[in-house]
Amino acid sequence: MNVNNIKVLLACEESGECRRAFRKIGFDAWSCDIIPASDNSDYHIQDDIFNVLNNKQEWHCMIAFWPCTRLCNSGVRWLHERNLWTEMEQSALKFKYLLEFNNIPLRGMENPIPHKYALDIIGSKYDQIIHPWQFGHGETKSTCLWLRGLPKLTPTNITNDRQHRIHRLPPSSDRSKIRSRTYPGIAKAMADQWGKAIVERYR
C-alpha cells in the first residue's frame, strides 16, 4: 500500500503537532478533537472521537492523546477531596475502549503517569515512559505510552538540559493546552519510527 493511502488518526489532538509530522512524510493523517485545531488545518475533524469511530471509516493507525485530568497521578488527591470517582471511572473506561479498539490494527495511547485506580480500570500498565529531553527538548515530563502493534520509541536527541519548566507555567486560559501539547521532537519520532512500522504492516 502506498503511504499516501495509509490513514492515521490523531485522536484528541487540537495542536496538530503529530498530524503535521505524519503528513510531512506522506501519510494521510487527520487530527480529531471536540474543539477546533489551533492551526486551523483542513485536516482536522472537529467531533467527538467516538462519533468518528462509529462512522465505520477505515483507519490504519490511531494515536490517542486522551485527557489526563482524572487519570494522572498528580491529581489523585482531588478524587477524594471533590468526590470525582464517577468522572474518573468514566474517563478510564473510555481510555480502555480506545486502547482495545481492535478495528484499528495499530494503536498508541499517550498520557502522564496514571494513578492506581485508573490502572485498575484500564487493565494494563503502560509499555514505555519517555521524556522530552530524550528528543531534543530540555524538559523532564514523564509521558507514558501504551502500544498495540507499535514499537517503543528510541530516543533521537538526548540533551543535558533537564528542567521542570512545564510544571511552573503561570495560570492562564491556555495553560492546559500548553501542558498537553506534544513536543515537536517527540511528534517527529512518532511519525518517523511508528511510520516505518505502519508501512511494514501494510506492505
Secondary structure by P-SEA (a helix, b strand, c coil): cccccbbbbbcccccaaaaaaaaaaccbbbbbccccccccccccccccaaaaaaccccccbbbbbcccccccccaaaaaaaccaaaaaaaaaaaaaaaaaccccccbbbbbccccaaaaaaaccccccccccccccccbbbbbbbbbccccccccccccccccccccccccccaaaaaaacccaaaaaaaaaaaaaaaaaaac
